[in-house]
């Protein structure tokens, strides 16, 4: 793994939270993107070298709906940049981590992604991200 690619924050309303985080960072989000397969609408903020992703559920079965029901709004996942996602998935499987995706799938912001079950990583949902070249 190379570095933290972004931190994902679950929110009830992108519209409301975009304003909150715009005030916090002093700058507006640079992109909004819906990821239909995940049932989420996302917005991205650039903060110096770092990225923050806000996630709002687009349907009641979305993982974000379930997360907010159980735990309320807040930090949802930490994403790490990887060079070769397949190799990294293979390595993590070998180390006994539970992967939530059989194969990498298309995520927001031009990435191939795979999630690691929080049960196998001390309660933290981890996302692997590989830039689609
Ligand atoms: Zn993410």
Backbone and ligand atoms as CSV (ligand in chain L), in Angstrom:
chain,resi,resn,atom,element,x,y,z
A,1,UNK,N,N,0.844,-1.192,0.000
A,1,UNK,CA,C,0.000,0.000,0.000
A,1,UNK,C,C,0.879,1.241,0.000
A,2,UNK,N,N,0.430,2.264,-0.680
A,2,UNK,CA,C,1.290,3.425,-0.878
A,2,UNK,C,C,1.031,4.543,0.113
A,3,UNK,N,N,-0.221,4.960,0.198
A,3,UNK,CA,C,-0.567,6.101,1.052
A,3,UNK,C,C,-2.081,6.102,1.207
A,4,UNK,N,N,-2.570,6.932,2.121
A,4,UNK,CA,C,-4.019,7.097,2.224
A,4,UNK,C,C,-4.479,7.847,0.977
A,5,UNK,N,N,-5.449,7.264,0.277
A,5,UNK,CA,C,-5.953,7.904,-0.937
A,5,UNK,C,C,-7.046,8.916,-0.571
A,6,UNK,N,N,-7.950,8.473,0.306
A,6,UNK,CA,C,-8.958,9.400,0.836
A,6,UNK,C,C,-9.581,8.813,2.096
A,7,UNK,N,N,-10.338,9.641,2.787
A,7,UNK,CA,C,-11.121,9.179,3.930
A,7,UNK,C,C,-12.583,9.387,3.569
A,8,UNK,N,N,-13.399,8.349,3.771
A,8,UNK,CA,C,-14.819,8.406,3.424
A,8,UNK,C,C,-15.665,8.717,4.654
A,9,UNK,N,N,-16.577,9.655,4.506
A,9,UNK,CA,C,-17.452,10.059,5.609
A,9,UNK,C,C,-18.909,9.876,5.189
A,10,UNK,N,N,-19.659,9.110,5.985
A,10,UNK,CA,C,-21.079,8.878,5.684
A,10,UNK,C,C,-21.901,10.061,6.178
A,11,UNK,N,N,-22.737,10.586,5.299
A,11,UNK,CA,C,-23.587,11.729,5.661
A,11,UNK,C,C,-25.040,11.445,5.265
A,12,UNK,N,N,-25.961,12.108,5.958
A,12,UNK,CA,C,-27.382,11.936,5.627
A,12,UNK,C,C,-27.739,12.715,4.377
A,13,UNK,N,N,-27.169,13.899,4.250
A,13,UNK,CA,C,-27.486,14.751,3.113
A,13,UNK,C,C,-26.231,15.393,2.547
A,14,UNK,N,N,-25.930,15.075,1.287
A,14,UNK,CA,C,-24.759,15.676,0.638
A,14,UNK,C,C,-24.903,17.188,0.579
A,15,UNK,N,N,-26.117,17.623,0.290
A,15,UNK,CA,C,-26.349,19.056,0.130
A,15,UNK,C,C,-25.967,19.804,1.409
A,16,UNK,N,N,-26.487,19.299,2.543
A,16,UNK,CA,C,-26.196,19.937,3.831
A,16,UNK,C,C,-24.713,19.823,4.164
A,17,UNK,N,N,-24.161,18.630,3.986
A,17,UNK,CA,C,-22.781,18.393,4.411
A,17,UNK,C,C,-21.763,19.061,3.489
A,18,UNK,N,N,-22.093,19.219,2.215
A,18,UNK,CA,C,-21.185,19.954,1.324
A,18,UNK,C,C,-20.951,21.359,1.868
A,19,UNK,N,N,-22.018,21.953,2.403
A,19,UNK,CA,C,-21.886,23.311,2.969
A,19,UNK,C,C,-21.019,23.305,4.213
A,20,UNK,N,N,-21.263,22.307,5.085
A,20,UNK,CA,C,-20.494,22.211,6.330
A,20,UNK,C,C,-19.004,22.064,6.025
A,21,UNK,N,N,-18.690,21.141,5.102
A,21,UNK,CA,C,-17.273,20.868,4.826
A,21,UNK,C,C,-16.633,21.968,3.984
A,22,UNK,N,N,-17.438,22.649,3.189
A,22,UNK,CA,C,-16.911,23.803,2.462
A,22,UNK,C,C,-16.466,24.887,3.449
A,23,UNK,N,N,-17.283,25.097,4.487
A,23,UNK,CA,C,-16.909,26.072,5.523
A,23,UNK,C,C,-15.657,25.602,6.250
A,24,UNK,N,N,-15.614,24.315,6.572
A,24,UNK,CA,C,-14.484,23.764,7.319
A,24,UNK,C,C,-13.178,23.909,6.544
A,25,UNK,N,N,-13.208,23.534,5.264
A,25,UNK,CA,C,-11.972,23.511,4.471
A,25,UNK,C,C,-11.676,24.852,3.801
A,26,UNK,N,N,-12.678,25.727,3.716
A,26,UNK,CA,C,-12.482,26.999,3.029
A,26,UNK,C,C,-12.471,26.860,1.526
A,27,UNK,N,N,-12.965,25.729,1.056
A,27,UNK,CA,C,-13.004,25.489,-0.383
A,27,UNK,C,C,-14.135,24.520,-0.719
A,28,UNK,N,N,-14.743,24.706,-1.879
A,28,UNK,CA,C,-15.863,23.851,-2.267
A,28,UNK,C,C,-15.372,22.491,-2.770
A,29,UNK,N,N,-16.261,21.511,-2.801
A,29,UNK,CA,C,-15.939,20.208,-3.371
A,29,UNK,C,C,-15.624,20.377,-4.858
A,30,UNK,N,N,-14.810,19.468,-5.396
A,30,UNK,CA,C,-14.430,19.604,-6.805
A,30,UNK,C,C,-15.185,18.656,-7.710
A,31,UNK,N,N,-15.948,17.744,-7.090
A,31,UNK,CA,C,-16.667,16.816,-7.955
A,31,UNK,C,C,-17.781,16.117,-7.201
A,32,UNK,N,N,-18.857,15.811,-7.904
A,32,UNK,CA,C,-19.947,15.008,-7.364
A,32,UNK,C,C,-20.111,13.837,-8.311
A,33,UNK,N,N,-20.251,12.643,-7.771
A,33,UNK,CA,C,-20.363,11.471,-8.635
A,33,UNK,C,C,-21.264,10.443,-7.983
A,34,UNK,N,N,-22.184,9.885,-8.785
A,34,UNK,CA,C,-23.032,8.820,-8.269
A,34,UNK,C,C,-22.418,7.476,-8.651
A,35,UNK,N,N,-22.345,6.556,-7.664
A,35,UNK,CA,C,-21.887,5.195,-7.961
A,35,UNK,C,C,-23.096,4.292,-7.764
A,36,UNK,N,N,-23.729,3.983,-8.884
A,36,UNK,CA,C,-25.014,3.299,-8.827
A,36,UNK,C,C,-24.896,1.917,-8.185
A,37,UNK,N,N,-23.818,1.193,-8.523
A,37,UNK,CA,C,-23.646,-0.176,-8.012
A,37,UNK,C,C,-23.552,-0.191,-6.486
A,38,UNK,N,N,-23.116,0.912,-5.876
A,38,UNK,CA,C,-22.958,0.979,-4.423
A,38,UNK,C,C,-24.142,1.676,-3.756
A,39,UNK,N,N,-25.034,2.226,-4.564
A,39,UNK,CA,C,-26.168,2.963,-3.997
A,39,UNK,C,C,-25.734,4.216,-3.264
A,40,UNK,N,N,-24.719,4.887,-3.805
A,40,UNK,CA,C,-24.253,6.113,-3.148
A,40,UNK,C,C,-24.049,7.261,-4.129
A,41,UNK,N,N,-24.202,8.445,-3.576
A,41,UNK,CA,C,-23.827,9.646,-4.264
A,41,UNK,C,C,-22.654,10.222,-3.464
A,42,UNK,N,N,-21.593,10.642,-4.162
A,42,UNK,CA,C,-20.387,11.070,-3.447
A,42,UNK,C,C,-20.001,12.487,-3.852
A,43,UNK,N,N,-19.304,13.159,-2.966
A,43,UNK,CA,C,-18.640,14.405,-3.355
A,43,UNK,C,C,-17.232,14.374,-2.797
A,44,UNK,N,N,-16.317,15.017,-3.518
A,44,UNK,CA,C,-14.902,14.977,-3.142
A,44,UNK,C,C,-14.358,16.371,-2.869
A,45,UNK,N,N,-13.595,16.463,-1.789
A,45,UNK,CA,C,-12.897,17.699,-1.420
A,45,UNK,C,C,-11.402,17.435,-1.456
A,46,UNK,N,N,-10.656,18.398,-1.936
A,46,UNK,CA,C,-9.201,18.325,-1.883
A,46,UNK,C,C,-8.742,19.221,-0.750
A,47,UNK,N,N,-7.970,18.652,0.175
A,47,UNK,CA,C,-7.442,19.435,1.299
A,47,UNK,C,C,-5.930,19.273,1.277
A,48,UNK,N,N,-5.227,20.231,0.716
A,48,UNK,CA,C,-3.792,20.060,0.512
A,48,UNK,C,C,-3.583,18.797,-0.300
A,49,UNK,N,N,-2.722,17.879,0.167
A,49,UNK,CA,C,-2.472,16.658,-0.601
A,49,UNK,C,C,-3.540,15.582,-0.360
A,50,UNK,N,N,-4.505,15.870,0.492
A,50,UNK,CA,C,-5.460,14.838,0.909
A,50,UNK,C,C,-6.849,15.023,0.322
A,51,UNK,N,N,-7.547,13.896,0.251
A,51,UNK,CA,C,-8.906,13.916,-0.285
A,51,UNK,C,C,-9.897,13.409,0.754
A,52,UNK,N,N,-11.047,14.048,0.787
A,52,UNK,CA,C,-12.144,13.604,1.648
A,52,UNK,C,C,-13.334,13.306,0.742
A,53,UNK,N,N,-13.946,12.143,0.956
A,53,UNK,CA,C,-15.114,11.731,0.180
A,53,UNK,C,C,-16.330,11.734,1.094
A,54,UNK,N,N,-17.364,12.456,0.724
A,54,UNK,CA,C,-18.629,12.377,1.465
A,54,UNK,C,C,-19.524,11.394,0.729
A,55,UNK,N,N,-20.242,10.559,1.486
A,55,UNK,CA,C,-21.113,9.556,0.871
A,55,UNK,C,C,-22.526,9.674,1.415
A,56,UNK,N,N,-23.475,9.795,0.491
A,56,UNK,CA,C,-24.888,9.816,0.848
A,56,UNK,C,C,-25.568,8.624,0.173
A,57,UNK,N,N,-26.448,7.951,0.888
A,57,UNK,CA,C,-27.165,6.809,0.312
A,57,UNK,C,C,-28.165,7.286,-0.739
A,58,UNK,N,N,-28.305,6.507,-1.822
A,58,UNK,CA,C,-29.322,6.856,-2.815
A,58,UNK,C,C,-30.526,5.915,-2.725
A,59,UNK,N,N,-30.427,4.892,-1.883
A,59,UNK,CA,C,-31.585,4.034,-1.633
A,59,UNK,C,C,-31.467,3.412,-0.239
A,60,UNK,N,N,-32.587,2.896,0.303
A,60,UNK,CA,C,-32.590,2.395,1.686
A,60,UNK,C,C,-31.730,1.137,1.884
A,61,UNK,N,N,-31.405,0.429,0.797
A,61,UNK,CA,C,-30.591,-0.787,0.922
A,61,UNK,C,C,-29.103,-0.498,0.774
A,62,UNK,N,N,-28.776,0.744,0.537
A,62,UNK,CA,C,-27.370,1.122,0.384
A,62,UNK,C,C,-26.595,0.831,1.668
A,63,UNK,N,N,-25.334,0.381,1.531
A,63,UNK,CA,C,-24.505,0.171,2.728
A,63,UNK,C,C,-24.408,1.439,3.590
A,64,UNK,N,N,-24.528,2.593,2.959
A,64,UNK,CA,C,-24.449,3.854,3.717
A,64,UNK,C,C,-25.708,4.051,4.566
A,65,UNK,N,N,-26.880,3.667,4.031
A,65,UNK,CA,C,-28.111,3.732,4.843
A,65,UNK,C,C,-27.964,2.883,6.087
A,66,UNK,N,N,-27.447,1.662,5.876
A,66,UNK,CA,C,-27.321,0.719,6.993
A,66,UNK,C,C,-26.312,1.224,8.013
A,67,UNK,N,N,-25.220,1.783,7.513
A,67,UNK,CA,C,-24.184,2.316,8.403
A,67,UNK,C,C,-24.761,3.442,9.275
A,68,UNK,N,N,-25.481,4.366,8.652
A,68,UNK,CA,C,-26.013,5.513,9.397
A,68,UNK,C,C,-27.080,5.071,10.400
A,69,UNK,N,N,-27.901,4.084,9.999
A,69,UNK,CA,C,-28.892,3.531,10.931
A,69,UNK,C,C,-28.233,3.001,12.204
A,70,UNK,N,N,-27.130,2.263,11.995
A,70,UNK,CA,C,-26.457,1.606,13.120
A,70,UNK,C,C,-25.592,2.550,13.920
A,71,UNK,N,N,-24.824,3.388,13.221
A,71,UNK,CA,C,-23.775,4.144,13.907
A,71,UNK,C,C,-23.880,5.643,13.754
A,72,UNK,N,N,-24.842,6.098,12.964
A,72,UNK,CA,C,-24.961,7.541,12.739
A,72,UNK,C,C,-23.942,8.031,11.723
A,73,UNK,N,N,-23.968,9.318,11.456
A,73,UNK,CA,C,-23.030,9.897,10.497
A,73,UNK,C,C,-21.613,9.829,11.072
A,74,UNK,N,N,-20.640,9.813,10.182
A,74,UNK,CA,C,-19.253,9.836,10.665
A,74,UNK,C,C,-18.308,9.132,9.713
A,75,UNK,N,N,-17.076,8.926,10.183
A,75,UNK,CA,C,-16.063,8.292,9.333
A,75,UNK,C,C,-16.506,6.874,8.987
A,76,UNK,N,N,-16.516,6.577,7.701
A,76,UNK,CA,C,-17.039,5.309,7.202
A,76,UNK,C,C,-15.930,4.363,6.749
A,77,UNK,N,N,-14.940,4.895,6.053
A,77,UNK,CA,C,-13.828,4.044,5.627
A,77,UNK,C,C,-12.559,4.846,5.378
A,78,UNK,N,N,-11.440,4.135,5.346
A,78,UNK,CA,C,-10.166,4.727,4.958
A,78,UNK,C,C,-9.715,4.003,3.703
A,79,UNK,N,N,-9.382,4.775,2.673
A,79,UNK,CA,C,-8.978,4.192,1.397
A,79,UNK,C,C,-7.477,4.336,1.201
A,80,UNK,N,N,-6.849,3.261,0.725
A,80,UNK,CA,C,-5.419,3.266,0.469
A,80,UNK,C,C,-5.152,3.065,-1.010
A,81,UNK,N,N,-4.182,3.824,-1.475
A,81,UNK,CA,C,-3.755,3.765,-2.855
A,81,UNK,C,C,-2.869,2.525,-3.052
A,82,UNK,N,N,-3.174,1.721,-4.057
A,82,UNK,CA,C,-2.318,0.578,-4.365
A,82,UNK,C,C,-1.959,0.605,-5.855
A,83,UNK,N,N,-0.813,0.026,-6.185
A,83,UNK,CA,C,-0.352,0.024,-7.577
A,83,UNK,C,C,-1.043,-1.098,-8.352
A,84,UNK,N,N,-1.117,-2.273,-7.719
A,84,UNK,CA,C,-1.688,-3.444,-8.380
A,84,UNK,C,C,-2.739,-4.053,-7.449
A,85,UNK,N,N,-3.995,-3.727,-7.693
A,85,UNK,CA,C,-5.059,-4.105,-6.755
A,85,UNK,C,C,-5.230,-5.625,-6.665
A,86,UNK,N,N,-5.084,-6.311,-7.799
A,86,UNK,CA,C,-5.249,-7.777,-7.787
A,86,UNK,C,C,-4.185,-8.418,-6.893
A,87,UNK,N,N,-2.939,-7.944,-7.038
A,87,UNK,CA,C,-1.833,-8.490,-6.246
A,87,UNK,C,C,-2.047,-8.197,-4.756
A,88,UNK,N,N,-2.533,-6.998,-4.468
A,88,UNK,CA,C,-2.762,-6.602,-3.072
A,88,UNK,C,C,-3.914,-7.431,-2.469
A,89,UNK,N,N,-4.954,-7.692,-3.263
A,89,UNK,CA,C,-6.065,-8.534,-2.799
A,89,UNK,C,C,-5.574,-9.944,-2.478
A,90,UNK,N,N,-4.723,-10.436,-3.359
A,90,UNK,CA,C,-4.169,-11.774,-3.182
A,90,UNK,C,C,-3.340,-11.835,-1.891
A,91,UNK,N,N,-2.527,-10.808,-1.686
A,91,UNK,CA,C,-1.675,-10.741,-0.498
A,91,UNK,C,C,-2.541,-10.703,0.772
A,92,UNK,N,N,-3.593,-9.875,0.760
A,92,UNK,CA,C,-4.438,-9.737,1.956
A,92,UNK,C,C,-5.216,-11.022,2.231
A,93,UNK,N,N,-5.702,-11.662,1.163
A,93,UNK,CA,C,-6.367,-12.959,1.336
A,93,UNK,C,C,-5.428,-13.934,2.040
A,94,UNK,N,N,-4.191,-13.967,1.572
A,94,UNK,CA,C,-3.163,-14.839,2.140
A,94,UNK,C,C,-2.917,-14.538,3.614
A,95,UNK,N,N,-3.109,-13.284,4.010
A,95,UNK,CA,C,-2.900,-12.880,5.402
A,95,UNK,C,C,-4.143,-13.115,6.250
A,96,UNK,N,N,-5.217,-13.629,5.623
A,96,UNK,CA,C,-6.416,-13.978,6.372
A,96,UNK,C,C,-7.474,-12.880,6.451
A,97,UNK,N,N,-7.309,-11.805,5.697
A,97,UNK,CA,C,-8.334,-10.749,5.688
A,97,UNK,C,C,-9.536,-11.190,4.857
A,98,UNK,N,N,-10.711,-10.727,5.266
A,98,UNK,CA,C,-11.926,-11.038,4.521
A,98,UNK,C,C,-12.188,-9.898,3.535
A,99,UNK,N,N,-12.214,-10.224,2.255
A,99,UNK,CA,C,-12.488,-9.202,1.247
A,99,UNK,C,C,-13.969,-9.202,0.912
A,100,UNK,N,N,-14.528,-8.025,0.740
A,100,UNK,CA,C,-15.961,-7.911,0.450
A,100,UNK,C,C,-16.253,-8.031,-1.042
A,101,UNK,N,N,-15.207,-7.999,-1.857
A,101,UNK,CA,C,-15.395,-8.129,-3.294
A,101,UNK,C,C,-14.497,-9.239,-3.824
A,102,UNK,N,N,-15.086,-10.105,-4.636
A,102,UNK,CA,C,-14.330,-11.187,-5.281
A,102,UNK,C,C,-13.285,-10.600,-6.223
A,103,UNK,N,N,-13.758,-9.601,-6.969
A,103,UNK,CA,C,-12.926,-8.956,-7.988
A,103,UNK,C,C,-12.981,-7.456,-7.779
A,104,UNK,N,N,-11.948,-6.741,-8.236
A,104,UNK,CA,C,-11.999,-5.280,-8.149
A,104,UNK,C,C,-13.198,-4.758,-8.926
A,105,UNK,N,N,-13.822,-3.698,-8.424
A,105,UNK,CA,C,-14.917,-3.116,-9.204
A,105,UNK,C,C,-14.719,-1.625,-9.368
A,106,UNK,N,N,-15.502,-1.057,-10.258
A,106,UNK,CA,C,-15.345,0.356,-10.575
A,106,UNK,C,C,-15.922,1.193,-9.449
A,107,UNK,N,N,-15.099,2.047,-8.859
A,107,UNK,CA,C,-15.556,2.942,-7.809
A,107,UNK,C,C,-15.627,4.367,-8.306
A,108,UNK,N,N,-15.789,5.305,-7.394
A,108,UNK,CA,C,-15.855,6.719,-7.775
A,108,UNK,C,C,-14.463,7.216,-8.136
A,109,UNK,N,N,-14.404,8.340,-8.842
A,109,UNK,CA,C,-13.163,9.064,-9.096
A,109,UNK,C,C,-12.137,8.239,-9.883
A,110,UNK,N,N,-12.628,7.486,-10.876
A,110,UNK,CA,C,-11.740,6.753,-11.785
A,110,UNK,C,C,-10.845,5.719,-11.089
A,111,UNK,N,N,-11.448,4.931,-10.193
A,111,UNK,CA,C,-10.670,3.944,-9.448
A,111,UNK,C,C,-11.270,2.553,-9.588
A,112,UNK,N,N,-10.377,1.561,-9.534
A,112,UNK,CA,C,-10.804,0.198,-9.268
A,112,UNK,C,C,-10.701,0.033,-7.766
A,113,UNK,N,N,-11.739,-0.558,-7.147
A,113,UNK,CA,C,-11.740,-0.631,-5.689
A,113,UNK,C,C,-12.101,-2.027,-5.193
A,114,UNK,N,N,-11.705,-2.296,-3.957
A,114,UNK,CA,C,-12.106,-3.501,-3.252
A,114,UNK,C,C,-12.140,-3.152,-1.769
A,115,UNK,N,N,-13.139,-3.657,-1.053
A,115,UNK,CA,C,-13.256,-3.361,0.373
A,115,UNK,C,C,-12.840,-4.564,1.220
A,116,UNK,N,N,-12.247,-4.262,2.366
A,116,UNK,CA,C,-11.853,-5.284,3.333
A,116,UNK,C,C,-12.845,-5.228,4.483
A,117,UNK,N,N,-13.399,-6.373,4.852
A,117,UNK,CA,C,-14.419,-6.414,5.901
A,117,UNK,C,C,-13.862,-5.883,7.223
A,118,UNK,N,N,-14.604,-4.959,7.864
A,118,UNK,CA,C,-14.108,-4.383,9.123
A,118,UNK,C,C,-13.917,-5.418,10.235
A,119,UNK,N,N,-14.609,-6.555,10.125
A,119,UNK,CA,C,-14.440,-7.624,11.110
A,119,UNK,C,C,-13.004,-8.122,11.139
A,120,UNK,N,N,-12.355,-8.070,9.976
A,120,UNK,CA,C,-10.989,-8.599,9.920
A,120,UNK,C,C,-9.941,-7.503,10.072
A,121,UNK,N,N,-10.383,-6.251,10.222
A,121,UNK,CA,C,-9.397,-5.163,10.364
A,121,UNK,C,C,-9.771,-4.220,11.511
A,122,UNK,N,N,-10.018,-4.832,12.668
A,122,UNK,CA,C,-10.246,-4.069,13.911
A,122,UNK,C,C,-11.360,-3.023,13.818
A,123,UNK,N,N,-12.415,-3.393,13.097
A,123,UNK,CA,C,-13.573,-2.501,13.058
A,123,UNK,C,C,-13.459,-1.360,12.061
A,124,UNK,N,N,-12.377,-1.351,11.275
A,124,UNK,CA,C,-12.197,-0.273,10.291
A,124,UNK,C,C,-12.431,-0.826,8.883
A,125,UNK,N,N,-13.379,-0.229,8.187
A,125,UNK,CA,C,-13.599,-0.616,6.796
A,125,UNK,C,C,-12.474,-0.012,5.950
A,126,UNK,N,N,-11.768,-0.882,5.236
A,126,UNK,CA,C,-10.626,-0.450,4.410
A,126,UNK,C,C,-11.004,-0.582,2.942
A,127,UNK,N,N,-10.666,0.421,2.168
A,127,UNK,CA,C,-10.886,0.371,0.719
A,127,UNK,C,C,-9.529,0.398,0.019
A,128,UNK,N,N,-9.326,-0.525,-0.888
A,128,UNK,CA,C,-8.146,-0.471,-1.743
A,128,UNK,C,C,-8.544,0.260,-3.014
A,129,UNK,N,N,-7.681,1.141,-3.492
A,129,UNK,CA,C,-7.962,1.956,-4.672
A,129,UNK,C,C,-6.815,1.885,-5.649
A,130,UNK,N,N,-7.121,1.522,-6.864
A,130,UNK,CA,C,-6.092,1.609,-7.913
A,130,UNK,C,C,-6.597,2.524,-9.008
A,131,UNK,N,N,-5.807,3.497,-9.332
A,131,UNK,CA,C,-6.155,4.417,-10.410
A,131,UNK,C,C,-6.352,3.638,-11.710
A,132,UNK,N,N,-7.430,3.937,-12.441
A,132,UNK,CA,C,-7.622,3.305,-13.750
A,132,UNK,C,C,-6.812,4.094,-14.770
A,133,UNK,N,N,-5.851,3.412,-15.392
A,133,UNK,CA,C,-4.955,4.133,-16.309
A,133,UNK,C,C,-5.467,4.070,-17.728
L,1,ZN,ZN,ZN,-13.977,5.677,-0.775
